[in-house]
């Protein structure tokens, strides 16, 4: 069991390294009046360890659902369960061997719902590329991807222009590069459903991700 676990860890690490090596941020990219790495770290550190419901980032999920043409009551928290829907992590309090320790930054994760569908919105910012790699385990679980599928997805997401969603082949996971105020790298990751399945269409997931990203841009 230990040997198999070690092999999985090595495969994940290799996937992250391959994507990071392939990433070159667009030349001349200038970040405007938006979130900064320090702000995301501070927000992540301020999240109550017991969790919460209201997302501390300025996402208006109902407005994003409307812009994406998704019908149904939309708001923070799970659709049918009264569970914590908020978490945060940063290099200050994360696993000393984890991705945030190797590439300092923070991640804030919020759960929203539309009708009976639960969705996760993860906002990650790090000092160096590629911030999205911190969330590769989330992508893998939600989209049903292995390391071999994460490499092309991560490279496509990193090469995309800020604000343009990149979806997994399953269509239920979307990543959007975010502009930052200052140096660093940031992404929004939206997941709907799990294991590659969702009640939302590919177009709806794309529209939601684009609308949400627009809410935290300068």
PASEBA-1860 file (N, C-alpha, C; in nm, 3 decimals):
! residues 218
1> XXXXXXXX> 0.083/-0.121/0.000/0.000/0.000/0.000/0.087/0.126/0.000 ~ 0.194/0.126/0.087/0.282/0.241/0.094/0.353/0.263/-0.038 ~ 0.395/0.152/-0.102/0.464/0.165/-0.229/0.374/0.225/-0.336 ~ 0.247/0.178/-0.341/0.153/0.232/-0.440/0.127/0.380/-0.414 ~ 0.111/0.418/-0.285/0.087/0.558/-0.253/0.205/0.644/-0.295 ~ 0.326/0.594/-0.268/0.444/0.668/-0.308/0.452/0.687/-0.457 ~ 0.412/0.585/-0.532/0.414/0.594/-0.677/0.314/0.697/-0.726 ~ 0.194/0.702/-0.664/0.094/0.802/-0.702/0.146/0.943/-0.676
9> XXXXXXXX> 0.211/0.963/-0.559/0.266/1.095/-0.527/0.370/1.136/-0.629 ~ 0.457/1.042/-0.669/0.560/1.073/-0.768/0.498/1.109/-0.902 ~ 0.389/1.040/-0.940/0.323/1.070/-1.068/0.260/1.208/-1.065 ~ 0.194/1.244/-0.951/0.135/1.377/-0.940/0.244/1.483/-0.946 ~ 0.353/1.462/-0.873/0.462/1.560/-0.872/0.519/1.578/-1.012 ~ 0.532/1.466/-1.086/0.585/1.475/-1.221/0.491/1.553/-1.311 ~ 0.359/1.534/-1.293/0.262/1.607/-1.374/0.270/1.756/-1.349 ~ 0.279/1.794/-1.221/0.289/1.936/-1.186/0.416/1.996/-1.245
17> XXXXXXXX> 0.528/1.922/-1.235/0.654/1.973/-1.287/0.650/1.990/-1.437 ~ 0.587/1.897/-1.508/0.578/1.907/-1.654/0.499/2.029/-1.696 ~ 0.387/2.053/-1.627/0.304/2.169/-1.662/0.379/2.298/-1.632 ~ 0.441/2.307/-1.515/0.512/2.429/-1.478/0.623/2.459/-1.577 ~ 0.692/2.354/-1.623/0.800/2.374/-1.718/0.749/2.422/-1.853 ~ 0.626/2.385/-1.887/0.571/2.421/-2.018/0.507/2.558/-2.019 ~ 0.489/2.618/-1.900/0.414/2.743/-1.889/0.503/2.863/-1.912 ~ 0.460/2.950/-2.002/0.522/3.081/-2.018/0.408/3.181/-2.021
25> XXXXXXXX> 0.402/3.270/-1.923/0.294/3.369/-1.920/0.303/3.460/-2.040 ~ 0.189/3.506/-2.092/0.189/3.592/-2.210/0.281/3.711/-2.194 ~ 0.358/3.739/-2.299/0.455/3.850/-2.295/0.382/3.982/-2.277 ~ 0.441/4.069/-2.196/0.385/4.203/-2.179/0.261/4.208/-2.094 ~ 0.231/4.098/-2.024/0.111/4.094/-1.942/0.123/4.194/-1.827 ~ 0.029/4.286/-1.816/0.029/4.387/-1.711/-0.093/4.364/-1.623 ~ -0.072/4.349/-1.494/-0.182/4.325/-1.404/-0.236/4.458/-1.353 ~ -0.368/4.467/-1.345/-0.430/4.593/-1.308/-0.480/4.594/-1.165
33> XXXXXXXX> -0.583/4.674/-1.141/-0.639/4.692/-1.008/-0.730/4.576/-0.976 ~ -0.673/4.469/-0.924/-0.748/4.348/-0.894/-0.695/4.290/-0.764 ~ -0.725/4.163/-0.739/-0.673/4.096/-0.620/-0.521/4.086/-0.628 ~ -0.456/4.079/-0.513/-0.312/4.055/-0.508/-0.287/3.923/-0.436 ~ -0.167/3.871/-0.451/-0.132/3.746/-0.382/-0.146/3.765/-0.230 ~ -0.099/3.879/-0.180/-0.107/3.903/-0.036/-0.252/3.909/0.012 ~ -0.340/3.970/-0.068/-0.481/3.977/-0.028/-0.543/3.839/-0.021 ~ -0.516/3.755/-0.120/-0.571/3.620/-0.118/-0.517/3.542/0.002
41> XXXXXXXX> -0.388/3.558/0.033/-0.329/3.492/0.149/-0.397/3.539/0.277 ~ -0.418/3.670/0.290/-0.478/3.725/0.411/-0.622/3.677/0.428 ~ -0.696/3.672/0.318/-0.834/3.624/0.323/-0.836/3.477/0.362 ~ -0.746/3.398/0.303/-0.740/3.256/0.335/-0.708/3.234/0.483 ~ -0.613/3.313/0.535/-0.575/3.298/0.676/-0.686/3.339/0.771 ~ -0.775/3.428/0.725/-0.883/3.478/0.811/-1.004/3.386/0.814 ~ -1.007/3.284/0.728/-1.120/3.192/0.725/-1.125/3.113/0.856 ~ -1.241/3.108/0.917/-1.261/3.031/1.040/-1.231/2.883/1.012
49> XXXXXXXX> -1.148/2.820/1.094/-1.118/2.678/1.074/-1.243/2.589/1.073 ~ -1.349/2.637/1.139/-1.474/2.561/1.139/-1.554/2.582/1.012 ~ -1.505/2.671/0.924/-1.574/2.697/0.799/-1.682/2.802/0.815 ~ -1.769/2.810/0.717/-1.877/2.908/0.717/-1.960/2.888/0.593 ~ -2.044/2.984/0.561/-2.131/2.975/0.444/-2.099/3.086/0.344 ~ -2.093/3.209/0.392/-2.073/3.323/0.302/-1.928/3.330/0.253 ~ -1.911/3.342/0.123/-1.777/3.351/0.064/-1.719/3.490/0.092 ~ -1.594/3.498/0.140/-1.535/3.629/0.171/-1.486/3.705/0.047
57> XXXXXXXX> -1.488/3.641/-0.069/-1.452/3.709/-0.192/-1.578/3.766/-0.257 ~ -1.565/3.872/-0.337/-1.683/3.943/-0.388/-1.753/3.874/-0.505 ~ -1.789/3.749/-0.486/-1.861/3.677/-0.591/-2.012/3.693/-0.572 ~ -2.080/3.731/-0.677/-2.227/3.736/-0.678/-2.272/3.620/-0.765 ~ -2.298/3.507/-0.701/-2.325/3.385/-0.777/-2.458/3.392/-0.851 ~ -2.557/3.456/-0.790/-2.687/3.469/-0.857/-2.672/3.551/-0.986 ~ -2.593/3.658/-0.980/-2.571/3.739/-1.100/-2.494/3.660/-1.206 ~ -2.397/3.581/-1.163/-2.321/3.500/-1.257/-2.410/3.395/-1.323
65> XXXXXXXX> -2.499/3.335/-1.245/-2.591/3.235/-1.301/-2.683/3.299/-1.404 ~ -2.730/3.420/-1.373/-2.815/3.490/-1.468/-2.741/3.521/-1.596 ~ -2.616/3.567/-1.584/-2.538/3.600/-1.702/-2.509/3.477/-1.787 ~ -2.498/3.361/-1.721/-2.470/3.236/-1.793/-2.596/3.166/-1.843 ~ -2.712/3.222/-1.810/-2.837/3.162/-1.854/-2.873/3.034/-1.783 ~ -2.832/3.024/-1.655/-2.862/2.903/-1.576/-2.980/2.933/-1.486 ~ -3.088/2.859/-1.504/-3.209/2.882/-1.425/-3.200/2.812/-1.290 ~ -3.272/2.866/-1.192/-3.276/2.805/-1.059/-3.226/2.902/-0.953
73> XXXXXXXX> -3.276/2.882/-0.831/-3.231/2.966/-0.721/-3.083/2.943/-0.697 ~ -3.006/3.052/-0.689/-2.861/3.042/-0.675/-2.814/3.122/-0.554 ~ -2.715/3.069/-0.484/-2.661/3.138/-0.369/-2.551/3.060/-0.303 ~ -2.501/3.110/-0.190/-2.391/3.043/-0.121/-2.437/2.919/-0.046 ~ -2.343/2.827/-0.025/-2.372/2.708/0.053/-2.422/2.593/-0.032 ~ -2.432/2.476/0.033/-2.481/2.356/-0.034/-2.632/2.364/-0.057 ~ -2.678/2.295/-0.159/-2.820/2.299/-0.193/-2.907/2.231/-0.088 ~ -2.861/2.117/-0.038/-2.948/2.039/0.051/-2.884/2.004/0.184
81> XXXXXXXX> -2.760/2.040/0.206/-2.692/2.004/0.331/-2.646/2.129/0.405 ~ -2.666/2.126/0.537/-2.622/2.238/0.620/-2.480/2.208/0.668 ~ -2.384/2.222/0.576/-2.244/2.192/0.604/-2.157/2.315/0.579 ~ -2.040/2.322/0.642/-1.949/2.433/0.611/-1.919/2.438/0.462 ~ -1.926/2.557/0.406/-1.910/2.573/0.261/-1.794/2.665/0.228 ~ -1.700/2.676/0.321/-1.591/2.772/0.305/-1.464/2.716/0.368 ~ -1.353/2.730/0.299/-1.224/2.689/0.356/-1.114/2.776/0.296 ~ -1.002/2.782/0.364/-0.888/2.860/0.316/-0.758/2.797/0.358
89> XXXXXXXX> -0.654/2.819/0.281/-0.521/2.768/0.313/-0.417/2.861/0.254 ~ -0.302/2.869/0.322/-0.192/2.951/0.272/-0.061/2.883/0.307 ~ 0.047/2.939/0.255/0.178/2.881/0.285/0.213/2.894/0.432 ~ 0.149/2.989/0.502/0.178/3.007/0.644/0.130/2.893/0.731 ~ 0.021/2.828/0.690/-0.034/2.723/0.775/-0.055/2.592/0.703 ~ 0.002/2.578/0.583/-0.022/2.457/0.505/0.082/2.350/0.536 ~ 0.062/2.235/0.476/0.156/2.124/0.485/0.295/2.172/0.444 ~ 0.398/2.153/0.528/0.532/2.200/0.492/0.589/2.136/0.366
97> XXXXXXXX> 0.529/2.025/0.325/0.572/1.960/0.202/0.471/1.978/0.089 ~ 0.368/2.060/0.113/0.263/2.079/0.014/0.297/2.182/-0.092 ~ 0.211/2.196/-0.192/0.238/2.287/-0.304/0.246/2.433/-0.264 ~ 0.171/2.476/-0.162/0.176/2.616/-0.120/0.305/2.646/-0.043 ~ 0.365/2.545/0.015/0.493/2.565/0.081/0.603/2.584/-0.023 ~ 0.589/2.515/-0.136/0.690/2.526/-0.242/0.670/2.650/-0.326 ~ 0.546/2.695/-0.341/0.515/2.814/-0.419/0.420/2.900/-0.334 ~ 0.474/2.990/-0.250/0.393/3.061/-0.151/0.273/3.134/-0.211
105> XXXXXXXX> 0.164/3.129/-0.137/0.041/3.195/-0.180/-0.075/3.149/-0.094 ~ -0.194/3.158/-0.149/-0.313/3.118/-0.075/-0.423/3.072/-0.167 ~ -0.518/2.998/-0.109/-0.634/2.952/-0.184/-0.757/2.965/-0.096 ~ -0.864/3.019/-0.153/-0.992/3.032/-0.084/-1.095/2.951/-0.163 ~ -1.164/2.862/-0.095/-1.261/2.773/-0.161/-1.400/2.797/-0.106 ~ -1.496/2.819/-0.195/-1.634/2.848/-0.156/-1.729/2.756/-0.231 ~ -1.834/2.710/-0.163/-1.937/2.628/-0.225/-2.060/2.713/-0.250 ~ -2.116/2.700/-0.370/-2.241/2.766/-0.407/-2.336/2.660/-0.461
113> XXXXXXXX> -2.460/2.701/-0.483/-2.556/2.608/-0.544/-2.644/2.681/-0.644 ~ -2.691/2.605/-0.741/-2.795/2.651/-0.834/-2.900/2.542/-0.837 ~ -3.018/2.571/-0.788/-3.118/2.466/-0.776/-3.064/2.357/-0.685 ~ -3.061/2.234/-0.734/-3.008/2.123/-0.656/-2.864/2.090/-0.686 ~ -2.797/2.172/-0.766/-2.658/2.145/-0.808/-2.560/2.222/-0.721 ~ -2.464/2.149/-0.663/-2.359/2.213/-0.585/-2.237/2.240/-0.674 ~ -2.178/2.357/-0.655/-2.060/2.396/-0.732/-1.954/2.451/-0.638 ~ -1.828/2.430/-0.672/-1.718/2.482/-0.593/-1.644/2.588/-0.673
121> XXXXXXXX> -1.608/2.697/-0.606/-1.529/2.803/-0.667/-1.402/2.817/-0.585 ~ -1.290/2.785/-0.645/-1.160/2.794/-0.579/-1.082/2.911/-0.641 ~ -1.030/2.998/-0.557/-0.950/3.112/-0.602/-0.810/3.096/-0.544 ~ -0.712/3.081/-0.631/-0.575/3.054/-0.586/-0.480/3.157/-0.645 ~ -0.386/3.204/-0.564/-0.285/3.300/-0.609/-0.151/3.260/-0.547 ~ -0.047/3.259/-0.628/0.086/3.221/-0.582/0.191/3.318/-0.636 ~ 0.309/3.313/-0.576/0.416/3.403/-0.615/0.468/3.373/-0.755 ~ 0.465/3.245/-0.793/0.521/3.204/-0.922/0.419/3.119/-0.996
129> XXXXXXXX> 0.436/3.104/-1.129/0.352/3.009/-1.201/0.382/2.868/-1.148 ~ 0.294/2.778/-1.152/0.158/2.788/-1.199/0.065/2.769/-1.080 ~ -0.012/2.873/-1.046/-0.101/2.867/-0.930/-0.201/2.752/-0.941 ~ -0.249/2.727/-1.061/-0.352/2.624/-1.078/-0.304/2.486/-1.035 ~ -0.174/2.461/-1.040/-0.123/2.328/-1.004/-0.154/2.293/-0.858 ~ -0.173/2.395/-0.774/-0.211/2.371/-0.635/-0.344/2.295/-0.629 ~ -0.428/2.318/-0.729/-0.563/2.259/-0.730/-0.575/2.137/-0.821 ~ -0.465/2.082/-0.866/-0.472/1.965/-0.953/-0.550/1.848/-0.890
137> XXXXXXXX> -0.532/1.820/-0.761/-0.613/1.712/-0.702/-0.763/1.738/-0.711 ~ -0.802/1.866/-0.698/-0.944/1.902/-0.710/-0.991/1.879/-0.854 ~ -0.911/1.921/-0.951/-0.945/1.900/-1.092/-0.960/1.751/-1.120 ~ -0.864/1.672/-1.072/-0.866/1.528/-1.099/-0.992/1.462/-1.045 ~ -1.029/1.497/-0.923/-1.148/1.436/-0.862/-1.276/1.479/-0.932 ~ -1.288/1.608/-0.961/-1.412/1.660/-1.020/-1.430/1.617/-1.164 ~ -1.319/1.612/-1.239/-1.328/1.580/-1.383/-1.299/1.434/-1.414 ~ -1.258/1.359/-1.312/-1.224/1.219/-1.337/-1.098/1.204/-1.420
145> XXXXXXXX> -0.998/1.290/-1.395/-0.874/1.291/-1.472/-0.759/1.227/-1.395 ~ -0.666/1.165/-1.467/-0.542/1.118/-1.411/-0.432/1.216/-1.444 ~ -0.310/1.192/-1.393/-0.198/1.283/-1.420/-0.176/1.308/-1.568 ~ -0.197/1.205/-1.651/-0.173/1.223/-1.794/-0.272/1.321/-1.857 ~ -0.389/1.336/-1.798/-0.487/1.432/-1.849/-0.467/1.571/-1.794 ~ -0.403/1.581/-1.677/-0.383/1.711/-1.616/-0.277/1.795/-1.688 ~ -0.178/1.729/-1.744/-0.069/1.802/-1.809/-0.119/1.890/-1.923 ~ -0.193/1.836/-2.021/-0.243/1.923/-2.128/-0.345/2.025/-2.079
153> XXXXXXXX> -0.430/1.986/-1.984/-0.528/2.081/-1.932/-0.458/2.197/-1.862 ~ -0.361/2.166/-1.777/-0.289/2.271/-1.705/-0.215/2.364/-1.799 ~ -0.153/2.307/-1.903/-0.079/2.389/-1.998/-0.173/2.480/-2.076 ~ -0.288/2.429/-2.116/-0.386/2.511/-2.190/-0.439/2.623/-2.102 ~ -0.469/2.591/-1.976/-0.523/2.691/-1.885/-0.422/2.802/-1.859 ~ -0.294/2.765/-1.845/-0.190/2.864/-1.817/-0.161/2.952/-1.937 ~ -0.176/2.898/-2.057/-0.146/2.973/-2.178/-0.262/3.063/-2.222 ~ -0.381/3.041/-2.165/-0.498/3.119/-2.205/-0.486/3.263/-2.156
161> XXXXXXXX> -0.554/3.353/-2.227/-0.559/3.492/-2.183/-0.639/3.503/-2.054 ~ -0.607/3.602/-1.973/-0.681/3.625/-1.850/-0.829/3.646/-1.882 ~ -0.915/3.580/-1.806/-1.059/3.595/-1.824/-1.122/3.497/-1.921 ~ -1.039/3.414/-1.987/-1.092/3.319/-2.086/-1.093/3.179/-2.025 ~ -1.212/3.118/-2.007/-1.218/2.986/-1.945/-1.160/2.876/-2.033 ~ -1.098/2.779/-1.968/-1.052/2.657/-2.033/-1.119/2.541/-1.960 ~ -1.188/2.455/-2.035/-1.264/2.346/-1.974/-1.196/2.212/-1.994 ~ -1.218/2.123/-1.899/-1.174/1.985/-1.916/-1.261/1.918/-2.022
169> XXXXXXXX> -1.217/1.803/-2.072/-1.295/1.731/-2.173/-1.432/1.693/-2.120 ~ -1.443/1.672/-1.989/-1.572/1.635/-1.929/-1.671/1.750/-1.931 ~ -1.621/1.873/-1.939/-1.709/1.989/-1.947/-1.764/2.038/-1.815 ~ -1.729/1.974/-1.704/-1.785/2.015/-1.575/-1.683/2.089/-1.488 ~ -1.564/2.113/-1.541/-1.459/2.184/-1.469/-1.401/2.292/-1.560 ~ -1.390/2.415/-1.507/-1.336/2.525/-1.586/-1.234/2.603/-1.505 ~ -1.124/2.640/-1.569/-1.021/2.722/-1.506/-1.010/2.853/-1.583 ~ -0.990/2.961/-1.508/-0.976/3.094/-1.569/-0.858/3.165/-1.504
177> XXXXXXXX> -0.762/3.208/-1.585/-0.652/3.288/-1.532/-0.708/3.425/-1.489 ~ -0.658/3.473/-1.375/-0.702/3.602/-1.323/-0.589/3.703/-1.328 ~ -0.624/3.826/-1.358/-0.528/3.935/-1.346/-0.504/3.964/-1.199 ~ -0.383/4.005/-1.167/-0.347/4.036/-1.030/-0.297/4.180/-1.020 ~ -0.311/4.236/-0.901/-0.250/4.363/-0.869/-0.110/4.333/-0.816 ~ -0.010/4.343/-0.901/0.126/4.308/-0.863/0.170/4.178/-0.926 ~ 0.286/4.131/-0.883/0.343/4.009/-0.939/0.271/3.885/-0.889 ~ 0.291/3.776/-0.961/0.234/3.648/-0.920/0.149/3.587/-1.028
185> XXXXXXXX> 0.080/3.482/-0.992/-0.006/3.408/-1.084/-0.132/3.369/-1.009 ~ -0.246/3.373/-1.076/-0.373/3.342/-1.008/-0.471/3.277/-1.105 ~ -0.556/3.194/-1.049/-0.661/3.129/-1.129/-0.786/3.110/-1.046 ~ -0.897/3.107/-1.116/-1.025/3.066/-1.060/-1.055/2.928/-1.115 ~ -1.095/2.837/-1.028/-1.134/2.703/-1.072/-1.278/2.679/-1.030 ~ -1.362/2.647/-1.127/-1.503/2.617/-1.102/-1.529/2.470/-1.129 ~ -1.587/2.400/-1.034/-1.625/2.260/-1.055/-1.775/2.244/-1.031 ~ -1.839/2.167/-1.115/-1.982/2.138/-1.102/-1.999/1.986/-1.100
193> XXXXXXXX> -2.072/1.937/-1.002/-2.089/1.792/-0.993/-1.960/1.725/-0.952 ~ -1.933/1.609/-1.010/-1.811/1.537/-0.976/-1.790/1.417/-1.065 ~ -1.667/1.367/-1.066/-1.629/1.249/-1.144/-1.666/1.264/-1.292 ~ -1.657/1.389/-1.342/-1.682/1.413/-1.483/-1.827/1.430/-1.521 ~ -1.916/1.443/-1.423/-2.059/1.454/-1.453/-2.121/1.573/-1.380 ~ -2.215/1.640/-1.448/-2.285/1.754/-1.390/-2.420/1.770/-1.456 ~ -2.512/1.834/-1.383/-2.642/1.865/-1.441/-2.637/1.987/-1.530 ~ -2.525/2.058/-1.531/-2.509/2.176/-1.616/-2.441/2.139/-1.746
201> XXXXXXXX> -2.473/2.215/-1.850/-2.409/2.191/-1.979/-2.270/2.251/-1.980 ~ -2.190/2.212/-2.079/-2.056/2.267/-2.095/-2.061/2.419/-2.112 ~ -2.156/2.466/-2.192/-2.171/2.609/-2.214/-2.208/2.684/-2.087 ~ -2.291/2.624/-2.003/-2.329/2.689/-1.878/-2.211/2.697/-1.782 ~ -2.132/2.591/-1.774/-2.013/2.593/-1.688/-1.915/2.700/-1.737 ~ -1.897/2.708/-1.867/-1.807/2.808/-1.924/-1.857/2.950/-1.894 ~ -1.988/2.971/-1.912/-2.045/3.103/-1.887/-2.035/3.143/-1.741 ~ -2.059/3.050/-1.651/-2.047/3.078/-1.509/-1.904/3.117/-1.472
209> XXXXXXXX> -1.807/3.039/-1.520/-1.667/3.066/-1.488/-1.625/3.204/-1.539 ~ -1.667/3.238/-1.660/-1.630/3.367/-1.717/-1.694/3.482/-1.639 ~ -1.820/3.465/-1.601/-1.889/3.570/-1.527/-1.828/3.589/-1.388 ~ -1.795/3.480/-1.320/-1.734/3.489/-1.187/-1.596/3.555/-1.195 ~ -1.518/3.516/-1.293/-1.384/3.575/-1.308/-1.395/3.725/-1.329 ~ -1.495/3.768/-1.405/-1.514/3.911/-1.429/-1.546/3.990/-1.304 ~ -1.596/3.921/-1.200/-1.633/3.989/-1.077/-1.512/4.019/-0.986 ~ -1.398/3.957/-1.014/-1.280/3.981/-0.930/-1.164/4.035/-1.014
217> XX> -1.198/4.100/-1.124/-1.097/4.163/-1.208/-1.103/4.314/-1.190 ~ -0.994/4.381/-1.224/-0.990/4.526/-1.210/-1.074/4.595/-1.315
END
